[in-house]
């Protein structure tokens, strides 16, 4: 998969490990105020990061950009993409064979997602979800909440204390009472990003929970408070974004948790089968 498939935010998170300490400071400043910090001049960006302008230029070179101007052009294009809506995407005819066109886009999204999810982030999330001492709470946005539901019903079979955050946003606050320091909160959020989800994420993080964000390649604002971020590619020949990449991440995590749970997970599966036979 070409590096051109990765968004700037994906490259930042993926490449942090090969940056110098000062380059990391610039990268972390950009992630903390993404994408606005990068729209300033290199000198002002560096000043805000506590590093020099040449350090900023070396950082963006490691991201694959030949110049600061090229970096800002891409940043502006991604900012426009983050703000895209079904109306701005339009209702034009995308192809003579819409099924083939959508299938091709979905395959591209799956490949780009697999290529750009940081493996250390994925492993860390799988470990959190596999720990039975941690409660797990799942929630999504208008179109992504069904993926949270899908993941929850599978996780419940593999481990105890899995909860769906349900109801209207006003009732989510009641459910924060059960989210404590060792809790894991898994949120699904893609463009148009949910302000209610962002508020819930901030409150959960303030209570000490580990917030896991599954988002698109442009990164939901929740990424600023999330402990772990798993980006999926979602663009498709449609007025809506595709959930294929999000499902890839969800199902891959479920597979990793099933493996990690080992004998304990198998015991729960066997107990569930016994319950089902008793009901026949």
TAUR-V43167 format. One record per backbone hydrogen bond with DSSP energy under -0.5 kcal/mol. NH is the residue of the N-H (numbers start at 1). CO is the residue of the C=O. E is the energy in kcal/mol with one decimal. If there is no record, write none. Layout:
((NH,CO,E) (NH,CO,E))
This chain:
((5,2,-1.9) (6,3,-1.7) (11,7,-2.5) (12,8,-2.6) (13,9,-2.1) (14,10,-2.5) (15,11,-2.7) (16,12,-0.7) (18,15,-1.5) (19,16,-1.7) (24,20,-2.6) (25,21,-1.6) (26,22,-1.7) (27,23,-2.5) (28,24,-3.1) (29,25,-1.8) (30,26,-2.0) (31,27,-2.4) (32,28,-2.1) (33,29,-1.4) (34,31,-0.9) (37,33,-2.8) (38,35,-1.1) (39,36,-1.6) (40,37,-1.0) (45,41,-2.8) (46,42,-2.5) (47,43,-2.3) (48,44,-2.4) (49,45,-1.4) (50,46,-1.1) (50,47,-0.6) (51,46,-2.8) (56,52,-1.6) (57,53,-2.2) (58,54,-2.1) (59,55,-2.2) (60,56,-2.4) (61,57,-1.7) (62,58,-1.7) (63,59,-0.7) (64,61,-1.5) (65,60,-2.0) (71,67,-1.8) (72,68,-2.4) (73,69,-2.3) (74,70,-2.1) (75,71,-2.2) (76,72,-2.5) (77,73,-1.9) (78,74,-2.4) (79,75,-2.2) (80,76,-2.1) (81,77,-1.9) (82,78,-2.4) (83,79,-1.2) (84,81,-1.3) (89,85,-2.3) (90,86,-1.2) (98,96,-0.5) (101,97,-2.3) (102,98,-2.5) (103,99,-2.5) (104,100,-2.4) (105,101,-2.1) (106,102,-2.5) (107,103,-2.3) (108,104,-2.2) (109,105,-2.4) (110,106,-2.5) (111,107,-2.4) (112,108,-2.7) (113,109,-2.6) (114,110,-2.4) (115,111,-2.0) (116,112,-1.7) (117,113,-1.5) (118,116,-0.5) (122,118,-2.3) (123,119,-2.5) (124,120,-2.0) (125,121,-2.3) (126,122,-2.5) (127,123,-2.1) (128,124,-2.0) (129,125,-2.5) (130,126,-1.3) (131,127,-0.6) (131,128,-1.0) (132,130,-0.8) (134,131,-1.8) (136,161,-2.3) (137,184,-2.9) (138,163,-2.1) (139,186,-2.1) (141,188,-0.9) (145,141,-1.9) (147,144,-0.9) (148,144,-1.4) (149,145,-2.2) (150,146,-2.4) (151,147,-2.3) (152,148,-2.2) (153,149,-2.3) (154,150,-1.1) (155,151,-2.5) (156,152,-2.3) (157,153,-0.5) (157,154,-0.7) (158,154,-1.0) (159,155,-2.2) (163,136,-3.3) (165,138,-2.5) (165,163,-0.5) (166,164,-0.7) (171,168,-1.8) (172,168,-0.9) (172,169,-0.7) (173,169,-0.7) (175,171,-1.1) (176,172,-0.8) (176,173,-0.8) (177,174,-1.3) (178,175,-1.0) (179,176,-1.8) (180,178,-0.8) (183,180,-1.7) (184,135,-2.8) (185,210,-2.5) (186,137,-3.1) (186,184,-0.6) (187,185,-0.6) (187,212,-3.1) (188,139,-1.8) (189,187,-0.5) (189,214,-2.1) (195,193,-0.5) (198,194,-1.9) (199,195,-2.2) (200,196,-2.2) (201,197,-2.7) (202,198,-2.3) (203,199,-2.1) (204,200,-2.7) (205,201,-2.7) (206,202,-2.1) (207,203,-1.1) (208,205,-1.6) (209,204,-2.1) (210,183,-2.8) (211,209,-0.8) (212,185,-3.4) (212,210,-0.5) (213,211,-0.5) (213,228,-2.8) (214,187,-3.0) (214,212,-0.5) (215,213,-0.6) (215,230,-1.7) (216,189,-0.6) (217,232,-0.7) (219,216,-1.3) (223,220,-2.4) (224,221,-1.8) (225,222,-1.9) (226,222,-1.5) (227,211,-2.0) (228,211,-1.8) (230,213,-3.1) (231,229,-0.5) (232,215,-2.8) (233,109,-0.5) (238,236,-2.5) (242,234,-3.3) (245,233,-0.5) (247,243,-2.5) (248,244,-2.1) (249,245,-1.9) (250,246,-2.4) (251,247,-3.0) (252,248,-2.5) (253,249,-2.3) (254,250,-2.1) (255,251,-2.2) (256,252,-2.2) (257,253,-2.7) (258,254,-2.4) (259,255,-1.9) (260,256,-2.5) (261,257,-2.5) (262,258,-0.8) (262,259,-0.6) (264,261,-1.4) (265,261,-1.2) (266,262,-2.3) (267,263,-2.4) (268,264,-1.7) (269,265,-2.2) (270,266,-2.6) (271,267,-2.3) (272,268,-2.3) (273,269,-2.1) (274,270,-2.0) (275,271,-2.1) (276,272,-2.2) (277,273,-2.3) (278,274,-2.1) (279,275,-1.2) (280,276,-0.6) (280,277,-1.0))
